[in-house]
Amino acid sequence: MTSGAGAAPPERAVTVFDDALPGVERYADLLASVGVERGLLGPREVPRLWERHLMNCAVVEELVPHGATVVDVGSGAGLPGVILGITRPDLSVVLLEPLLRRTIFLRECVEQLDLPNVTVWRGRAEEVASDLRADIVTARAVAPLSKLVGWALPLLRTGGSLLALKGEQAETELENSRAYLSRQRPNTAEVMRVGEGKVDPATTVVRVTVTSEGAPTTTSKSRRAPGGRKKRGRKR
């Protein structure tokens, strides 16, 4: 680690992050030091920072197409938005966060990690829907799915997807949200597992994809991710 603030990355972090690992280590140091000091990360999370947070978020890139515009709603300490910005320089990432102290931290991260493909916006999703359009909206520990889709779907282009990182109750949460989803822009919704063989357990994602601009309709299902890009990190 560059400052010794947090736990060292596990061996399999090399597989997950490839040549982006040094940048992720610097970000881990910021989270474990400044992030804890300012209350963005609990001190008990530092020992499990890599497994539970950084690697868990990184594998979501399997569902993000090349060159996509990503809006990370309620970005908080930057998970997963900063991780996507580090590992995928082909992406254009907006970290959307309403709280001032968090946006200050996020801007410091962007500057210190030298991430020209990442910008920070202070605001709420419902306030910026007329100004932002995304191919992908990400969210982690922001809100129940029934609220989250109402914020995220207006930001998406047709064909774009909300990727909501969820826990063990993802299938139940999706099932309970079906009636609300049916009243939104036409969409399909599915529960996916990404990062199998790289992280344990695999990361659970609810993916809601806007299919058209027509009358509301929705379907839902559960399946495994087909896999992401072959290579991570910046071009050599």
N, C-alpha and C positions, 0 to 999 in steps of 0.2 A: 504494500500500500504506500501511497506517496506521503502520507502524514502520520500513519499509524492510528488514526482516529477510530477505525472500525475493524471488524473481523476480516481476515484475509479471504479472498475468494476461494471457493472449493475447486478441486481439480477439473470438474466438468464444466466450470464456467468458461474454460478455454473453448470447449466444443460449442457452447451457446453463443459466445461473443466473438470468437475468432480474433481478428486483428483490431477489433473495436474495444477489446478488453482494457487497455490502458485508460481510455477515456471513461469507461464505466467505473474503473477504480477511483478515478478522480471525483466522479460524481458520488460514489459511495462515501468517500471521505467527507464531502460537503454535507451529505445527509447525516452522517454519524457525528459530525461536529456542530456546524452552524444549524443544521436542521433540527437537532435535538435541543440545542440552546434556545431556539426560537419557538419550540413547541410544535414543529411540523412533523416530527417523528418521535415516538415514545422511546425512552432509553432502553426499555426491555426489547425493543425491536432490533437493536444494533447487532446482537449476536446472530440473529436470523435474517439479517438484511439481504444477503445474497439469495438464499433459497426461497424465502417467502415473498420477497418484493422484487428485486432486480431481475432474477432469472425468470420468475413467474410472469413478469411483464414482457420480457424480451421475446418470448416465443410467440406472442400475439402477432408479431410481424409476419408469420406464416400466412395470415389472412389479409395482409395489406399489399395491394398491387404495386408494381414498380411505378415510381413517379407520382404517387397519389398525394393529394392535399389532405392533411389530417388535422382535425380539431380535437384536442384533448379537453373535454368538458369537465369543469371542476378539478383542474389539474393538481391543485394542492401543492405537494412537494415535487410534482413533476412525474408521477407514475401513472400511466406508462409513457407519457409524451416525451419526456427528456430521453428516456431509454431508446425510443424509436428514433429520435433525432440523432443520437450518437451512433446507433448501429445501422441506420439506413439514411445515408446522406443523399439518396435520391428522392427522399420525401420532403415535402414542405409542411412543417408542423407548426400549428398555432396552439399555444398553451393558454387556455381560457379559464380565468380564475377571478372571482369577484372580490376577494379579500386582499387589502393592500399589503399586509405583511407577507403574504404568500407570493404576491406578484413581485415584490422586492427580491425575495429569495430566488424566484425563478429567473429574473433578469440577471442576477449575479451568477447563477449557474450557466446561463447562455453565454455570458461574457467570459467567464473563467474557463469554460470548456470549449470555447471557440466554436460555436454552433451557428454558422451563417444561415442554415436552413430552418432555424427555429426562431419564432417570435412570440412575444408575450402580450396578451390582451387582458386588460382588466374589465370584467363585466360578466353578466349572466347570459346563458344561451338564448333566453327569450328576448333579451335586449339587443342582440347582435344578428338576429336571423336575417335581417334585410341587408347586412353588410358582409356576411361570411357565407361561402358555399364550399362544401367539402365532399370529397369522395369517401372519406372514412371519418366517423366520429368515434372516439374512444372514451371510456369512462370506467373508473375503478373506485368502488366504495363511495359513490356519489349519492345515489338515491334508489328507491325501489324502481323496478322496471316500468311500472305503470306511470310513474312520474317522468322517468328518464326518457322514454320514447317521445313524450310530448315536447321535451326540450330539444332532443337530438334530431328528430326526423325533419323539422323545418330547415335545418342546416344542410341537409344532404341533397346532392344532385340525384336525379333519377338514375338508378343502378347503384347508388352509394349505400354503404352499410354502417349501422351502429354496431360497434363491438363493445359489449358490456361485460367486463370481467366479473364473474360471479362465483359463488361457492357451491357447496354440495346441494343446496336447495334450488339450483337454477331451473331444473325441469318444473318443479312445483310453482316457482315464481312466474315462469313463462305461461304455464297453464292458467294460473290465476289472472294473468294479464290479457288473455286472448280477447275478451270482450272489448277492452280498451283499445287494443291494437286494431281491432276491426273498424274502429271509428277514426283511425288515422289515415295518412296517405297510404295507398295500396302497398302492401308489403308481404314478405315472407319472413318467418321467424324460425330459428332453429338453435338448438343447444349443441355446441361443438367442444371437443377436447383437442387442445393443441400442445405441442411440445413433448409428445410421448417419446420416451427413450432419451430425452434431454433433461426434463425436470420430473420430479416425483413428489406429489402427484402431478399429472398433466393439468394444465390450466384450463379452467372451464369458462367458456365464452358464450354469451347469448348474442347471436348475430341476427339483426333485423335489417333487411334489405328493402329499399324502396324500389318497387317494380315499375310504377308508372305514375302519371298524374291524374288518373281517372278516378272512378268511384271507389270508396274504401272497401278493401277485402284483405284477408290475411289467412295464412296457413302456418302451421308449426310442426316441427319434427325434431328429432335428436339424431346426430350422427357425428362421425369423427372427421377431423380435418384431413384433406387430401395431401397436406404438406405444403411447405412454403418454398421460398427461393433456395437455391443450392448453396449460395455463398453469402456470408454476412460480412459486414464491415465495409470500410472504404476501399475503393479501387486501389490496387497497388501500382 
